Amino acid sequence: MPRAASLENPFGAFNFTLESRPASEQIALLEGLGYEGMALYWPGVAAFETFATQPAVREGRFRLFAVLYDFRYDTPWSREEVDAMLAALAPRGTDVWLLLSSTAAPRETMVEAVRELVGMATAQGVRVVVYPHDEHAIETVEEALALLQAVDRPELKASLHLCHELKAGHRDRLAEVIAAAAPQLVLASIHGAAREDTPGWSTTIQPLDRGDLDVLNTYLRPLIRSGYTGPVLLHTFGIEQPPEEHFRRSHAAWREMSREVAATLTGQ
């Protein structure tokens, strides 16, 4: 019997563990292993252009899915700098992945600032996606959904991160969380993980072929069954193995997981 087709979700990666290398080398490594794109911290306009002008990106073979943007909404922020970022992202179809760091400012300050930023981004054709992060103002996807409701701008979307849901103690309710978030999800990350969380990230974020948490059945399968069709991005923060090794192993694990989930969906 022929092997099942893979999922149609684009598979990319965070560039964590690659940041010290030139943009050309980062993209060459990831594209060569089969990744379809990447996400990175917003590096500034000039540095972003070094990624955006690589041949693989210009020719559409490799995507810059999103830039992580640490939005310090509780202090004065430069509209000019944000506009410059949006102008750089718009031609690439790159999302702003919004990290909301402050936990001290009033919630209404956050809501108003995010609403304004979404308006600016929408005017330039850029999508804003909330990035829930442990020990930030928005820590889980359920908190992101509440923010979306408060901001009340349909263009604002949410993302899902296994690592931050695990930090929040949601290991045994991932399917419930995914089902609630699915209508608003446009980005999601994946990685291997331990069943029992420990301080730090070394056991929470592992290569996709490592860890004793059943990521396939407790996370990826419910995510795809929920109707999610967006990119799935490999999370690599803190991984200590050489990039050539851990990115290769994780991509091989993704291929197997992808085929297995696709086979279930098609009844094979």
N, C-alpha and C positions, 0 to 999 in steps of 0.2 A: 504494500500500500504506500502511495507517495506520502511524504512528510506533509504535515499540515502547514498551511500558509502562516506567516507571522502576522502579528497585529499591525494595523495601519498607523498606529500612533507613532509620530516621529520620536526617535530616541536620541537624546543629547546628553550633555554632561556639564556640571559646574567645572570651572577651570582651577579649582582649588588643587594644590600640589603642583600646578604648572605655572603659577603666576610669575616666577622669576625668569621664565623663558620668553624670548621674543614672540610676538603675536604669530609670526609665520610658522615658528616651530610648534606652538600650541595647536594651531589649526591643522598643520600637517600630521601631527601625531594622532589627533582625534579623528580626523577624516580618514586617515590610513587604516584605522582600526574599525571603521564603519559607523562612527557616530555622525549624526546628521546635523548637529549644531551644538551650541554651547551657551552658557550663561556666565556672567562675570560681574564683579563689582564695577560700578560706574567709575572709570578711571580718569574722567575729564575728556573734553572734546578731542584734543589732539591725539591722545592715546587711543581713544575709541576709533578714530579714523584709521589707525594702523591695523586694527582688526577689520574694519569695514571695507578697506581697500584691498584686502588680500584676494587673489584671483578666485579662490574657491567661494568666497562670499559674493564677490561681484558677479560671478557666473551662476549663482544660485545653487551651487552644489552643497553649500554649508551655510547654516543659518545662525544668526546671533539672536537667540530666542528672547533674551531678557537681560537687562542690567539691574543689579541690586542697588537700590538707592536709599541711603540712610537719611530719612527726612526728619530733620531737627525742627519740627513744627513748633516747639516750645520756645524757640529763640528767633530773633529776626532772620528771615531767609531771603535770599536774593531771587527776585522774579526774573531778572536778566539771566542769571546762571541757569535757572530751570528752563527758561525759553531756549537757551543755547543748547542744552542737553536734548530737549524735545526736537529741535530742528535737526540735530545729528541723528537721532533715533528714527525719525519718521520715514526717511527714504529706505531704511533697512527693514521696516516692519518689526522693530524691536520693542518689546514691552518695557515699561518701568515697573520693576518689582519692588514694591514699597515696603521698606523696613521702618517701623515706627518705634523709635528708641526710647523716648521719654516716658516715664511712668508717673511723673510728678505733676505735670500740667493738667488743668481741668479737662475733662473729656470733651467738653464743647469746643475747647481750643483745637483739639485734634480734629474733631468733626469739621469745623469750619475750614481749617487749613487743608485737609484732604479734599474737601469739596472744591476749594479754589484751585488746587493743583489738578484735579480731574478736569475742571473746566478749561484750564490752560492746555492740558494734554489733548483733550478732545478737539479743541480748535486746531491743533496741528496734526490730528489723525493718529495720535499715539494712545495706546491702551495702558491704563494703570491697573496693576494687580496687587492686592494686599498680600504681603509675605508674613504670615504668622511666625513668631520666633520666641523661643523660651526666654524669659526674663526681659521681655519688651512690653510695650503698651498693649500690643495685640499678640497673644501667645499661641492661640489655637485657631483652627479654621472656624470653629463655632463662634469665637469672639470676632473673627473677621466678618462672618455673616451678620452679626449684630451691628458692626460698623457700617457695612454696606447699607443696611436698613436705615441707619441714622443719617448717613451722607445723602442717601436718596438720589443717587445718580446712576441710571442703569448702565452707563459705560464702565463703572467701577466693578472689577471682578475679584475673585479670591483664588488662592492657591492652597495646595495641600502638601504637607511635609511629614512623612513618617517619623522622622527623628523628633520633631517638636510635639507631635501627638504622643509619642512614647514618653517624652519628658513630662507631659501633662498627666500621665497615668492612664492613657486611653488605649492601652494595648488590647484589652478585651472588649472594647466597643468600637473598634475601627470601622466595621461594616456599618454600624449605626451612624457614626460621624460622616462617613463617605456618602451615605444615602441622603443625609440632610444637606450636605454641601454641594452635591453633584450639579444642581442647576446653575450654580454660580462659578464652577471650577473651570479655569482655562489653562492652568499650569499645575504640574505635580512633580514631586521628586521621589526617588526610590534609592535604596541601598540595602545592604545586609545589616542585620542587627541582632543583638542578644535579646533573649526573652526577658531577662531581668535587667532593668536599667541600673546603672551605676553613675557616680559623679563623673563629670567630664563627658567627652564625646567618643572615647576610644572604643567602647563597646556598643554605643548607640549608633554610630556611623561606621560601617565596615564595607569592604568590597561586597558586591552583590552575591558572590559565591561563598561568603563567610557568615558566621553567626547562626544561632540555633532558633531564631524566630522564623516561623513559616511565612515569609514575606509573600510568597506566591499566593497562598490561599487566604491569608488574613488581610492582605492589603491590595495586591495587584488584581486578583480576580474580582473582588468586590468593586474596585475602582472601574474596571472595564465594563462589568455588568451594569454599573450605574448609568452607562451611556457616555462615559468620558471618552472623548476623541482627540484631546489635545496632546501636546508633547509630554513625554515622560523623561525627566532629567536625572541622571545619576548624581547623587550627592557624594562629595568626596572630601569634605572638610576633615582635616586632622589625620587622614590616612597616611601611614608612614612608609609603606612599601614604595618602591620606585614606580613612577607613573606608567612607564612602559609595561610594567607587570600588572598593576592593579586595574588600569583601564582595560587592558586586554582580557583579563579574567572576568571582569564585570560585564563586558560586552558579550562574551561567550555565554555567561549565565543569563543575560537578557534574552539572547536568541532562544535558548531553551524554554525559558518562562513564557516568552511571547508565543512560541509555537504551541505550548501546552494550553494556554488560555484561548488562543485562536481555535484550537481543535475542539475545545469545549463549546465555544460559541457556535461552531458550525456543525456540532453533533458528531464529530469524528471520534 
